[in-house]
Amino acid sequence: MTDDVMQTVMTTWVTKGLPARLDVAATAKLLGFAESDIQVLMAVGKLTPLGDPAPNAPKWFAAVEMIRLAADQDWLHKATKEISKYWRNKRERHMNPLSSRCSGKLEADEVN
């Protein structure tokens, strides 16, 4: 990270009055994502919580790192693509079982 970027990160941190650690809600707000998207970003390796929390433990993120990521257009682009891909795949998984069940029922009805 260059000195200019670090200075901008620190200035933003101070002006926003952020604590050193952010919870999921504050992280989502700062990055411009939904709270549910934070779990997806962690699963694909785009975000790493502080420490080594258990799966069901509260997650905390470093404020200075989240500000840096919020200022990184390339990271935001990639993270947004990952979120879009996740929800698209989830919709497809949700729709495909229904269509296969419907087509299976039609085939069974046609045989009888």
Summary of the structure (lengths in Angstrom):
residues: 112
radius of gyration: 20.4
end to end distance: 69.0
largest distance: 74.7
contacts: 265
relative contact order: 0.13
helix: 70%
strand: 4%
